[in-house]
Amino acid sequence: MKPFKKNPNPIVILGAGLTGLSAAYHLKEKQYVVFEKENKVGGTARSFRVKNFTFDMTGHLLHLHHPYTKKLIGKLLKGNLVLCHRDTWIFSNGLYTRFPFQANTYGLPDKIVNDCVVGFFETFNQGMGRKTSLEPNFKKWCLKTFGPGISKHFMLPYNQKLFQTPAHQLTTDWCGPFVPTPLLEDVVRGALKEKNKGFGYNQTFFYPKRGGIQTLPDALSKEVKNIFLGSEVRKIDWRNKKVFLSNNNGTRYSSLVNTLPLPELLKKMNPLPAEVRKASRRL
C-alpha cells in the first residue's frame, strides 16, 4: 500500500464513522491511516435515498453543548444546519399521547392511567423515584424509578424494541441518563389533563437542513486524508503491532485507535491472554 512507504508505522484508525473521522481530523499533521469496511464513510451515521426521500441509518440529532463542538460542526456544515423543536408523540392503545409517556398518560384507558400513576406514587413513597441510584440493570432501574405500571406499559417494551435487546441486558449507565425522570406532580398532572411541558435533554436540537446526517461525516471526511474504504481489518497482531486486511494488504502501526464495537475488536486480536478471553465473554 503506497501510503506506508513514506512512514511504515502510522497511527491506524479502525472505522470511518464520526469517532474515527474526528480522531483523524484532530491528529492534524501526524501520520495516520483510516480503514473502513464499508464503501462509504459515516458508520451508523449514514444516510441513503429512496426516490426523493432521505433516510438515516438510525436517529442522529445534534445536541451541541460544548462551544468547540458548536463551532466545528457549524464550520463543517456551514449554512446547512437548522435548530429544530421536538414535537414527539407516542402511539399506544389506539391513540396518541405526548412524549415522554411517563408524564403524559392523559387520555389512555383508565386502568392503564391508574397502573402508571399508582405505581409511580408507591415507588416514590418508598423513597425511590428520582432519588434512586443507577442500577446496572436497566429493567431494575425502570421499576425502581417509575414503578411497575409505567415500566410495563411503555418503558420496557419501548426500549426493548428500540435497542433490540431485553431490558435486563441493557446497562443503565449507557441509556438511563437519557430517560426523562419527571417529578411526582408532573406525573399526576399529566394524567389529569393534556399539557405541553418540555422534558429531557432533547427539547431542541440541530439537524442538517438537506442531505440527512450523512452530510456531517461527508464534510468531515473532506478534511481527512488516507481513508481506505472497502478495507475491513481481518486480523490484528497486537504483539507485533500489525494489522491485516481482508484484501491481503496490511501495515505495521505505531498506535491503534479503535472505534469498532469492543467484542468485534477482540475477535480480530486473537490469540488473547486467557484472562482477557474470559472477560470478553461477559461483554
MIFI-159996 format. One line per field, with one value per residue: residue in one letter; x, y, z of N, C-alpha, C in turn. Coordinates in nm, 3 decimals. Layout:
REM residues N
code = c(A:...) .
n_east = c(X:...) .
n_north = c(Y:...) .
n_up = c(Z:...) .
ca_east = c(X:...) .
ca_north = c(Y:...) .
ca_up = c(Z:...) .
c_east = c(X:...) .
c_north = c(Y:...) .
c_up = c(Z:...) .
REM end
This chain:
REM residues 283
code = c(M:K:P:F:K:K:N:P:N:P:I:V:I:L:G:A:G:L:T:G:L:S:A:A:Y:H:L:K:E:K:Q:Y:V:V:F:E:K:E:N:K:V:G:G:T:A:R:S:F:R:V:K:N:F:T:F:D:M:T:G:H:L:L:H:L:H:H:P:Y:T:K:K:L:I:G:K:L:L:K:G:N:L:V:L:C:H:R:D:T:W:I:F:S:N:G:L:Y:T:R:F:P:F:Q:A:N:T:Y:G:L:P:D:K:I:V:N:D:C:V:V:G:F:F:E:T:F:N:Q:G:M:G:R:K:T:S:L:E:P:N:F:K:K:W:C:L:K:T:F:G:P:G:I:S:K:H:F:M:L:P:Y:N:Q:K:L:F:Q:T:P:A:H:Q:L:T:T:D:W:C:G:P:F:V:P:T:P:L:L:E:D:V:V:R:G:A:L:K:E:K:N:K:G:F:G:Y:N:Q:T:F:F:Y:P:K:R:G:G:I:Q:T:L:P:D:A:L:S:K:E:V:K:N:I:F:L:G:S:E:V:R:K:I:D:W:R:N:K:K:V:F:L:S:N:N:N:G:T:R:Y:S:S:L:V:N:T:L:P:L:P:E:L:L:K:K:M:N:P:L:P:A:E:V:R:K:A:S:R:R:L) .
n_east = c(0.085:0.081:0.082:0.221:0.487:0.624:0.598:0.637:0.510:0.238:-0.027:-0.297:-0.637:-0.936:-1.227:-1.446:-1.646:-1.818:-1.660:-1.409:-1.339:-1.330:-1.117:-0.905:-0.915:-0.840:-0.584:-0.426:-0.128:-0.005:0.107:-0.126:-0.371:-0.690:-0.906:-1.190:-1.459:-1.694:-1.817:-1.849:-1.825:-1.908:-2.023:-2.256:-2.381:-2.490:-2.665:-2.926:-3.085:-3.418:-3.593:-3.726:-3.669:-3.481:-3.321:-3.200:-2.959:-2.998:-3.136:-3.004:-2.961:-2.841:-2.707:-2.570:-2.357:-2.106:-1.888:-1.672:-1.746:-1.987:-1.888:-1.715:-1.887:-2.067:-1.894:-1.823:-2.068:-2.161:-2.400:-2.594:-2.756:-3.000:-3.205:-3.413:-3.732:-3.851:-4.125:-4.286:-4.474:-4.648:-4.775:-5.010:-5.236:-5.431:-5.433:-5.279:-5.032:-4.849:-4.488:-4.267:-4.388:-4.419:-4.498:-4.727:-4.993:-5.256:-5.575:-5.537:-5.663:-5.853:-5.765:-5.495:-5.388:-5.432:-5.267:-5.016:-4.994:-5.049:-4.854:-4.622:-4.650:-4.641:-4.384:-4.239:-4.313:-4.183:-3.940:-3.790:-3.813:-3.700:-3.471:-3.339:-3.051:-2.826:-2.905:-2.726:-2.865:-3.098:-3.372:-3.435:-3.375:-3.570:-3.805:-3.760:-3.746:-3.973:-4.183:-4.405:-4.621:-4.574:-4.337:-4.420:-4.619:-4.493:-4.204:-4.031:-4.114:-4.082:-3.803:-3.686:-3.773:-3.657:-3.375:-3.348:-3.290:-3.324:-3.452:-3.328:-3.074:-2.967:-2.755:-2.780:-2.618:-2.554:-2.789:-2.975:-2.930:-3.044:-3.314:-3.605:-3.690:-3.954:-4.102:-4.311:-4.544:-4.560:-4.618:-4.871:-5.025:-4.999:-5.159:-5.410:-5.479:-5.420:-5.102:-4.827:-4.556:-4.208:-3.969:-3.662:-3.337:-3.339:-3.515:-3.478:-3.282:-3.010:-2.999:-2.909:-3.021:-3.051:-2.993:-2.966:-2.812:-2.582:-2.443:-2.275:-2.055:-1.958:-1.870:-1.674:-1.497:-1.379:-1.186:-0.999:-0.730:-0.600:-0.803:-0.924:-1.159:-1.386:-1.214:-1.170:-1.053:-0.903:-0.745:-0.557:-0.237:-0.143:0.076:0.301:0.230:0.076:-0.160:-0.390:-0.559:-0.874:-0.830:-0.583:-0.376:-0.176:-0.037:0.219:0.184:0.213:0.051:-0.279:-0.606:-0.920:-1.253:-1.443:-1.707:-1.632:-1.644:-1.616:-1.365:-1.199:-1.231:-1.075:-0.825:-0.706:-0.433:-0.557:-0.469:-0.554:-0.709:-0.816:-0.970:-1.160:-1.284:-1.388:-1.604:-1.807:-1.901) .
n_north = c(-0.117:0.205:0.451:0.376:0.360:0.596:0.638:0.380:0.312:0.419:0.585:0.382:0.390:0.241:0.222:0.450:0.609:0.876:0.901:0.786:0.947:1.197:1.155:1.127:1.380:1.545:1.465:1.617:1.701:1.458:1.127:0.909:0.651:0.553:0.285:0.150:-0.068:-0.049:0.096:0.360:0.656:0.726:0.529:0.426:0.663:0.714:0.794:0.720:0.735:0.708:0.736:1.051:1.082:1.099:0.882:0.820:0.594:0.544:0.719:1.042:1.313:1.638:1.740:2.003:2.115:2.194:2.467:2.444:2.223:2.315:2.525:2.386:2.202:2.382:2.512:2.300:2.222:2.459:2.665:2.473:2.387:2.359:2.472:2.266:2.208:1.980:1.769:1.532:1.230:0.953:0.645:0.438:0.189:0.259:0.536:0.869:1.001:1.258:1.289:1.285:0.953:0.885:1.116:1.193:1.060:1.115:1.055:0.792:0.451:0.409:0.210:0.174:0.429:0.441:0.226:0.331:0.581:0.515:0.320:0.469:0.653:0.485:0.384:0.622:0.694:0.510:0.608:0.609:0.672:0.965:0.971:0.735:0.526:0.460:0.169:-0.117:-0.285:-0.220:-0.278:-0.323:-0.070:0.088:-0.013:0.063:0.335:0.432:0.265:-0.028:0.005:0.215:0.109:-0.141:-0.070:0.101:0.181:-0.051:-0.222:-0.034:0.041:-0.209:-0.266:-0.054:-0.085:-0.349:-0.545:-0.737:-0.577:-0.634:-0.688:-0.453:-0.181:0.054:0.280:0.345:0.409:0.513:0.787:0.936:0.916:1.083:1.182:1.263:1.481:1.387:1.546:1.619:1.376:1.321:1.549:1.521:1.306:1.395:1.597:1.709:1.835:2.049:2.050:2.082:1.819:1.656:1.620:1.673:1.870:2.070:2.064:2.039:1.988:1.871:2.069:1.979:1.664:1.479:1.309:1.218:1.423:1.531:1.339:1.328:1.590:1.607:1.411:1.527:1.682:1.508:1.285:0.990:0.782:0.463:0.301:0.017:-0.157:-0.387:-0.475:-0.775:-0.921:-0.859:-0.833:-0.787:-0.807:-0.764:-0.533:-0.511:-0.489:-0.675:-0.684:-0.766:-0.781:-0.884:-0.703:-0.501:-0.343:-0.217:-0.058:0.235:0.327:0.228:0.317:0.242:0.220:0.035:-0.190:-0.325:-0.616:-0.701:-0.605:-0.756:-1.012:-1.000:-0.986:-1.218:-1.447:-1.408:-1.327:-1.560:-1.457:-1.231:-1.334:-1.468:-1.254:-1.122:-1.275:-1.190:-0.959) .
n_up = c(0.000:-0.101:0.063:0.291:0.242:0.282:0.557:0.756:0.990:1.073:1.259:1.312:1.241:1.319:1.149:0.991:1.098:1.275:1.505:1.435:1.214:1.338:1.514:1.331:1.210:1.423:1.468:1.319:1.171:1.201:1.103:0.978:0.913:0.793:0.819:0.673:0.653:0.502:0.190:0.215:0.407:0.755:0.921:1.161:1.133:0.879:0.571:0.334:0.012:-0.111:-0.389:-0.364:-0.099:0.203:0.422:0.747:0.889:1.156:1.442:1.458:1.619:1.670:1.956:2.074:2.303:2.390:2.338:2.152:1.995:1.883:1.726:1.550:1.411:1.304:1.127:0.956:0.840:0.752:0.611:0.627:0.850:1.093:1.369:1.551:1.702:1.929:1.858:1.956:1.958:2.104:2.001:2.129:2.250:2.065:2.039:2.040:2.257:2.427:2.426:2.708:2.776:3.049:3.177:3.057:3.046:3.009:2.869:2.799:2.845:3.149:3.332:3.262:3.306:3.581:3.668:3.602:3.742:4.014:4.053:4.018:4.225:4.453:4.428:4.450:4.706:4.856:4.882:4.655:4.327:4.169:4.320:4.314:4.275:3.997:3.887:3.771:3.600:3.355:3.350:3.623:3.716:3.588:3.708:3.975:3.946:3.802:3.869:3.849:3.664:3.462:3.368:3.263:3.070:2.895:2.923:2.933:2.707:2.499:2.501:2.465:2.209:2.070:2.111:2.046:2.233:2.530:2.823:3.068:2.993:2.914:3.001:3.259:3.295:3.041:2.892:3.073:3.165:2.960:2.977:3.053:3.383:3.543:3.799:4.081:4.086:3.819:3.693:3.800:3.721:3.446:3.405:3.454:3.277:2.937:2.857:2.766:2.854:2.848:2.859:2.938:2.773:2.504:2.400:2.216:1.917:1.681:1.325:0.997:0.725:0.466:0.305:0.514:0.799:0.688:0.568:0.757:0.829:0.566:0.518:0.715:0.631:0.411:0.519:0.598:0.539:0.368:0.386:0.364:0.199:0.191:0.315:0.523:0.842:0.905:1.082:1.381:1.480:1.771:1.933:1.772:1.655:1.405:1.140:0.943:0.639:0.476:0.206:0.182:0.206:0.431:0.727:0.948:1.269:1.475:1.679:1.776:1.706:1.805:1.690:1.662:1.774:2.093:2.136:1.868:1.801:1.974:1.871:1.648:1.749:1.833:1.907:2.237:2.578:2.838:3.052:2.939:2.731:2.883:3.017:2.797:2.718:2.878:2.775) .
ca_east = c(0.000:0.174:0.099:0.305:0.628:0.680:0.603:0.591:0.442:0.143:-0.135:-0.407:-0.770:-1.031:-1.362:-1.461:-1.766:-1.789:-1.550:-1.283:-1.309:-1.292:-0.982:-0.812:-0.918:-0.770:-0.443:-0.359:-0.023:0.055:0.085:-0.231:-0.450:-0.822:-0.960:-1.335:-1.502:-1.798:-1.771:-1.900:-1.793:-2.023:-2.059:-2.401:-2.433:-2.501:-2.799:-2.945:-3.201:-3.515:-3.663:-3.698:-3.663:-3.354:-3.339:-3.081:-2.947:-3.061:-3.160:-2.886:-2.994:-2.719:-2.721:-2.440:-2.346:-1.971:-1.860:-1.584:-1.824:-2.078:-1.810:-1.664:-1.995:-2.115:-1.798:-1.829:-2.196:-2.184:-2.539:-2.684:-2.783:-3.117:-3.247:-3.545:-3.801:-3.910:-4.272:-4.288:-4.594:-4.641:-4.899:-5.036:-5.377:-5.517:-5.434:-5.151:-5.005:-4.724:-4.364:-4.246:-4.504:-4.432:-4.558:-4.838:-5.082:-5.395:-5.643:-5.524:-5.766:-5.844:-5.684:-5.353:-5.353:-5.427:-5.146:-4.898:-4.987:-5.040:-4.723:-4.519:-4.668:-4.591:-4.238:-4.190:-4.341:-4.086:-3.811:-3.712:-3.840:-3.583:-3.355:-3.277:-2.920:-2.827:-2.891:-2.660:-2.967:-3.193:-3.507:-3.450:-3.374:-3.703:-3.902:-3.733:-3.761:-4.106:-4.283:-4.440:-4.716:-4.505:-4.240:-4.491:-4.697:-4.413:-4.060:-3.963:-4.134:-4.027:-3.658:-3.652:-3.795:-3.561:-3.239:-3.350:-3.221:-3.404:-3.419:-3.237:-2.939:-2.922:-2.692:-2.842:-2.525:-2.545:-2.910:-3.055:-2.922:-3.120:-3.456:-3.659:-3.748:-4.033:-4.141:-4.441:-4.652:-4.571:-4.686:-5.013:-5.088:-5.004:-5.265:-5.539:-5.511:-5.312:-5.018:-4.715:-4.436:-4.090:-3.889:-3.549:-3.224:-3.351:-3.631:-3.434:-3.161:-2.972:-3.003:-2.885:-3.141:-3.057:-2.897:-2.961:-2.693:-2.466:-2.369:-2.171:-1.932:-1.905:-1.795:-1.557:-1.402:-1.307:-1.075:-0.918:-0.660:-0.567:-0.917:-0.934:-1.292:-1.387:-1.093:-1.201:-0.941:-0.933:-0.669:-0.465:-0.126:-0.118:0.210:0.398:0.172:0.046:-0.299:-0.404:-0.688:-0.940:-0.776:-0.447:-0.281:-0.162:0.066:0.254:0.132:0.276:-0.059:-0.405:-0.726:-1.032:-1.390:-1.533:-1.758:-1.525:-1.642:-1.565:-1.220:-1.131:-1.232:-0.968:-0.697:-0.658:-0.468:-0.561:-0.440:-0.670:-0.796:-0.888:-1.073:-1.266:-1.356:-1.460:-1.729:-1.909:-1.942) .
ca_north = c(0.000:0.315:0.550:0.328:0.365:0.716:0.616:0.242:0.292:0.526:0.559:0.316:0.416:0.142:0.273:0.588:0.675:1.009:0.894:0.765:1.066:1.303:1.124:1.161:1.525:1.609:1.427:1.724:1.665:1.327:1.026:0.816:0.590:0.513:0.169:0.139:-0.185:-0.011:0.177:0.494:0.699:0.760:0.426:0.426:0.796:0.722:0.816:0.672:0.796:0.629:0.837:1.187:1.082:1.064:0.808:0.795:0.456:0.547:0.857:1.120:1.452:1.701:1.815:2.067:2.189:2.246:2.574:2.398:2.136:2.402:2.599:2.293:2.150:2.497:2.534:2.189:2.220:2.595:2.709:2.357:2.344:2.430:2.438:2.203:2.194:1.846:1.754:1.386:1.168:0.807:0.576:0.315:0.168:0.319:0.684:0.936:1.082:1.331:1.240:1.144:0.878:0.881:1.240:1.229:0.944:1.161:1.005:0.647:0.380:0.436:0.110:0.198:0.551:0.404:0.147:0.417:0.682:0.449:0.256:0.572:0.709:0.388:0.382:0.748:0.693:0.420:0.677:0.589:0.778:1.029:0.960:0.603:0.520:0.396:0.023:-0.166:-0.349:-0.116:-0.319:-0.295:0.076:0.137:-0.049:0.143:0.478:0.465:0.172:-0.136:0.044:0.284:0.014:-0.242:-0.017:0.177:0.192:-0.175:-0.263:0.067:0.032:-0.338:-0.254:0.042:-0.139:-0.490:-0.617:-0.743:-0.467:-0.675:-0.695:-0.317:-0.119:0.183:0.391:0.376:0.472:0.575:0.934:1.000:0.893:1.188:1.135:1.376:1.486:1.327:1.637:1.615:1.252:1.335:1.649:1.467:1.207:1.463:1.676:1.718:1.952:2.052:2.090:2.017:1.733:1.587:1.695:1.693:1.952:2.131:2.000:2.081:1.881:1.925:2.108:1.896:1.554:1.386:1.314:1.183:1.543:1.558:1.262:1.365:1.715:1.578:1.330:1.616:1.740:1.395:1.215:0.847:0.698:0.349:0.241:-0.123:-0.218:-0.443:-0.536:-0.917:-0.971:-0.765:-0.894:-0.679:-0.819:-0.708:-0.408:-0.525:-0.517:-0.743:-0.652:-0.876:-0.788:-0.936:-0.597:-0.477:-0.246:-0.202:0.067:0.284:0.327:0.181:0.382:0.156:0.270:-0.079:-0.247:-0.397:-0.760:-0.722:-0.582:-0.868:-1.128:-0.982:-0.975:-1.349:-1.506:-1.319:-1.393:-1.635:-1.373:-1.137:-1.414:-1.494:-1.129:-1.084:-1.350:-1.122:-0.838) .
ca_up = c(0.000:-0.124:0.170:0.401:0.207:0.345:0.702:0.771:1.117:1.100:1.354:1.240:1.296:1.270:1.134:0.944:1.149:1.327:1.602:1.363:1.134:1.430:1.562:1.224:1.194:1.534:1.469:1.245:1.075:1.229:1.001:1.018:0.806:0.841:0.749:0.684:0.575:0.407:0.078:0.241:0.543:0.838:1.018:1.186:1.099:0.732:0.515:0.198:-0.053:-0.186:-0.468:-0.318:0.046:0.266:0.547:0.826:0.937:1.288:1.482:1.492:1.641:1.718:2.080:2.081:2.428:2.408:2.241:2.045:1.906:1.808:1.625:1.450:1.326:1.227:1.019:0.861:0.768:0.703:0.625:0.619:0.987:1.147:1.505:1.549:1.830:1.933:1.861:1.953:2.010:2.121:1.964:2.204:2.284:1.965:2.039:2.056:2.374:2.412:2.483:2.740:2.820:3.194:3.227:2.967:3.030:2.994:2.750:2.790:2.923:3.292:3.402:3.235:3.380:3.723:3.688:3.590:3.848:4.144:4.060:4.038:4.360:4.551:4.415:4.505:4.850:4.918:4.886:4.533:4.230:4.110:4.407:4.303:4.212:3.866:3.890:3.649:3.517:3.314:3.390:3.766:3.733:3.548:3.812:4.094:3.915:3.752:3.918:3.756:3.560:3.352:3.312:3.184:2.957:2.797:2.933:2.897:2.567:2.407:2.492:2.407:2.065:2.017:2.113:2.006:2.341:2.652:2.914:3.175:2.937:2.889:3.117:3.288:3.280:2.898:2.839:3.177:3.172:2.853:3.001:3.141:3.510:3.593:3.940:4.111:4.045:3.673:3.658:3.838:3.634:3.311:3.399:3.470:3.157:2.839:2.874:2.672:2.925:2.793:2.946:2.876:2.719:2.360:2.363:2.090:1.864:1.546:1.225:0.863:0.652:0.346:0.292:0.626:0.883:0.604:0.532:0.858:0.800:0.433:0.535:0.797:0.554:0.319:0.593:0.643:0.430:0.388:0.421:0.274:0.206:0.148:0.371:0.654:0.913:0.930:1.196:1.443:1.555:1.867:1.992:1.678:1.602:1.263:1.103:0.815:0.580:0.405:0.069:0.199:0.236:0.574:0.766:1.088:1.325:1.597:1.775:1.718:1.758:1.770:1.706:1.642:1.900:2.160:2.106:1.733:1.804:2.041:1.781:1.550:1.820:1.879:2.037:2.353:2.706:2.890:3.136:2.851:2.665:2.981:3.038:2.675:2.710:2.957:2.704) .
c_east = c(0.090:0.189:0.196:0.453:0.696:0.699:0.548:0.513:0.347:0.054:-0.249:-0.537:-0.866:-1.171:-1.365:-1.599:-1.727:-1.670:-1.416:-1.243:-1.264:-1.151:-0.879:-0.802:-0.834:-0.626:-0.358:-0.255:0.043:0.023:-0.018:-0.294:-0.580:-0.871:-1.109:-1.383:-1.611:-1.738:-1.817:-1.863:-1.922:-2.057:-2.210:-2.463:-2.434:-2.647:-2.806:-3.075:-3.287:-3.606:-3.627:-3.684:-3.526:-3.382:-3.204:-3.080:-3.010:-3.076:-3.032:-2.925:-2.874:-2.748:-2.585:-2.434:-2.210:-1.941:-1.773:-1.661:-1.920:-2.005:-1.765:-1.775:-2.057:-2.024:-1.809:-1.955:-2.237:-2.330:-2.641:-2.714:-2.898:-3.147:-3.390:-3.601:-3.876:-4.062:-4.300:-4.413:-4.576:-4.776:-4.909:-5.183:-5.471:-5.521:-5.293:-5.144:-4.869:-4.606:-4.320:-4.370:-4.527:-4.493:-4.679:-4.930:-5.228:-5.453:-5.631:-5.636:-5.743:-5.754:-5.535:-5.306:-5.338:-5.300:-5.022:-4.885:-4.970:-4.903:-4.612:-4.527:-4.612:-4.439:-4.178:-4.203:-4.243:-3.946:-3.727:-3.744:-3.710:-3.456:-3.282:-3.142:-2.930:-2.799:-2.819:-2.760:-3.076:-3.336:-3.531:-3.455:-3.510:-3.806:-3.883:-3.759:-3.905:-4.217:-4.324:-4.531:-4.649:-4.404:-4.308:-4.553:-4.614:-4.263:-3.987:-3.989:-4.075:-3.876:-3.612:-3.670:-3.688:-3.422:-3.230:-3.273:-3.312:-3.357:-3.322:-3.094:-2.884:-2.859:-2.747:-2.746:-2.511:-2.668:-2.995:-3.049:-3.004:-3.272:-3.508:-3.723:-3.825:-4.060:-4.278:-4.555:-4.669:-4.644:-4.835:-5.084:-5.100:-5.106:-5.403:-5.578:-5.392:-5.234:-4.898:-4.590:-4.317:-4.015:-3.770:-3.448:-3.243:-3.476:-3.603:-3.306:-3.133:-2.976:-2.976:-3.017:-3.161:-2.957:-2.890:-2.830:-2.566:-2.381:-2.257:-2.046:-1.873:-1.820:-1.667:-1.452:-1.324:-1.186:-0.975:-0.854:-0.645:-0.683:-0.926:-1.069:-1.287:-1.266:-1.121:-1.077:-0.981:-0.866:-0.577:-0.362:-0.079:0.019:0.316:0.348:0.156:-0.104:-0.299:-0.546:-0.744:-0.890:-0.629:-0.339:-0.272:-0.054:0.101:0.191:0.212:0.176:-0.185:-0.521:-0.846:-1.164:-1.492:-1.593:-1.651:-1.527:-1.586:-1.414:-1.148:-1.128:-1.117:-0.830:-0.647:-0.516:-0.460:-0.520:-0.568:-0.764:-0.875:-0.999:-1.190:-1.350:-1.439:-1.593:-1.842:-1.960:-2.075) .
c_north = c(0.124:0.412:0.506:0.329:0.486:0.695:0.476:0.217:0.408:0.491:0.499:0.342:0.317:0.203:0.420:0.641:0.810:1.006:0.879:0.886:1.182:1.281:1.163:1.312:1.594:1.562:1.526:1.667:1.531:1.229:0.925:0.756:0.541:0.396:0.158:0.025:-0.151:0.073:0.322:0.531:0.721:0.656:0.420:0.561:0.814:0.747:0.754:0.730:0.691:0.729:0.976:1.197:1.037:0.998:0.792:0.648:0.441:0.693:0.929:1.268:1.517:1.789:1.878:2.157:2.255:2.351:2.528:2.314:2.219:2.473:2.507:2.246:2.263:2.527:2.425:2.192:2.358:2.634:2.597:2.300:2.426:2.382:2.386:2.197:2.061:1.851:1.605:1.332:1.017:0.747:0.447:0.309:0.245:0.471:0.738:1.012:1.149:1.256:1.335:1.079:0.893:1.008:1.283:1.111:0.985:1.108:0.856:0.580:0.398:0.338:0.135:0.324:0.520:0.324:0.237:0.513:0.618:0.384:0.356:0.629:0.614:0.381:0.507:0.750:0.602:0.481:0.659:0.702:0.834:1.008:0.827:0.610:0.448:0.247:-0.022:-0.224:-0.247:-0.151:-0.288:-0.144:0.135:0.109:0.036:0.292:0.515:0.377:0.072:-0.094:0.108:0.191:-0.086:-0.185:0.061:0.154:0.066:-0.217:-0.163:0.050:-0.102:-0.335:-0.164:-0.019:-0.285:-0.577:-0.624:-0.639:-0.507:-0.691:-0.558:-0.260:0.022:0.300:0.433:0.452:0.544:0.726:1.006:0.984:1.002:1.127:1.251:1.368:1.420:1.416:1.639:1.489:1.263:1.433:1.598:1.357:1.272:1.546:1.679:1.846:1.941:2.107:2.012:1.936:1.681:1.680:1.735:1.770:2.031:2.061:2.057:1.960:1.944:1.956:2.020:1.780:1.457:1.396:1.280:1.306:1.573:1.473:1.294:1.491:1.691:1.502:1.414:1.680:1.633:1.327:1.067:0.766:0.586:0.281:0.098:-0.200:-0.266:-0.507:-0.679:-0.967:-0.861:-0.845:-0.789:-0.688:-0.751:-0.581:-0.413:-0.544:-0.579:-0.720:-0.772:-0.889:-0.830:-0.828:-0.579:-0.376:-0.263:-0.072:0.106:0.286:0.285:0.253:0.301:0.227:0.159:-0.120:-0.336:-0.548:-0.790:-0.704:-0.704:-0.993:-1.121:-0.986:-1.109:-1.376:-1.403:-1.396:-1.454:-1.547:-1.273:-1.212:-1.438:-1.369:-1.091:-1.155:-1.284:-0.996:-0.861) .
c_up = c(0.000:-0.007:0.278:0.366:0.270:0.494:0.729:0.899:1.148:1.219:1.274:1.315:1.234:1.268:1.094:0.977:1.203:1.423:1.531:1.281:1.222:1.484:1.457:1.206:1.300:1.549:1.391:1.148:1.103:1.118:1.051:0.893:0.868:0.756:0.777:0.594:0.474:0.294:0.090:0.384:0.623:0.944:1.037:1.158:0.947:0.692:0.377:0.143:-0.122:-0.255:-0.415:-0.166:0.095:0.400:0.616:0.870:1.075:1.328:1.521:1.499:1.708:1.839:2.111:2.204:2.446:2.301:2.124:1.943:1.821:1.694:1.513:1.356:1.245:1.109:0.913:0.776:0.716:0.719:0.628:0.758:1.043:1.289:1.499:1.692:1.828:1.940:1.846:2.021:2.014:2.086:2.044:2.240:2.191:1.964:2.062:2.187:2.355:2.474:2.594:2.799:2.969:3.253:3.144:2.941:3.010:2.862:2.731:2.868:3.073:3.366:3.384:3.309:3.528:3.755:3.694:3.708:3.985:4.159:4.084:4.179:4.466:4.548:4.479:4.657:4.925:4.922:4.764:4.435:4.177:4.192:4.392:4.233:4.079:3.881:3.762:3.549:3.484:3.355:3.538:3.791:3.698:3.657:3.937:4.071:3.881:3.808:3.812:3.641:3.440:3.287:3.219:3.058:2.856:2.808:2.888:2.752:2.466:2.390:2.437:2.255:2.002:2.005:2.073:2.105:2.462:2.753:3.023:3.126:2.900:3.016:3.136:3.268:3.134:2.850:2.943:3.181:3.067:2.870:3.096:3.267:3.573:3.743:3.957:4.064:3.893:3.626:3.686:3.744:3.490:3.294:3.402:3.349:3.063:2.863:2.782:2.740:2.872:2.898:2.867:2.813:2.573:2.320:2.236:2.047:1.725:1.453:1.088:0.791:0.528:0.359:0.407:0.702:0.805:0.571:0.632:0.836:0.664:0.444:0.613:0.717:0.454:0.385:0.639:0.523:0.466:0.445:0.318:0.295:0.153:0.200:0.512:0.716:0.952:1.057:1.248:1.522:1.654:1.932:1.904:1.611:1.450:1.246:0.963:0.764:0.505:0.262:0.068:0.209:0.387:0.601:0.913:1.138:1.448:1.711:1.702:1.787:1.711:1.791:1.680:1.776:1.962:2.134:1.967:1.728:1.862:1.954:1.682:1.614:1.874:1.828:2.151:2.478:2.762:2.970:3.052:2.777:2.758:3.004:2.917:2.660:2.789:2.888:2.633) .
REM end
